[in-house]
């Protein structure tokens, strides 16, 4: 298995408070609304293809992605 194929944990910060149940598209270990009006989702993503798919879903919903960090 190459690095690109390994399951990895990502932290995705979104603008606004989204419904926390929506984070089910990834194996979320934490999802929270921050006081600054953002939503933070932390969870496992199967591979790079799954990450790009999740980011495309966020984009298609019109949600602004503030950051994506591999932990």
Buried (B, 14 or more C-beta within 10 A) or exposed (E): EEEEEEEBBBBBBBEEEBEBEBBEBBEBEEBEEEEEEBBBBBBEBBBBEBBEBBBEEBEEEEBEEBEBEEE
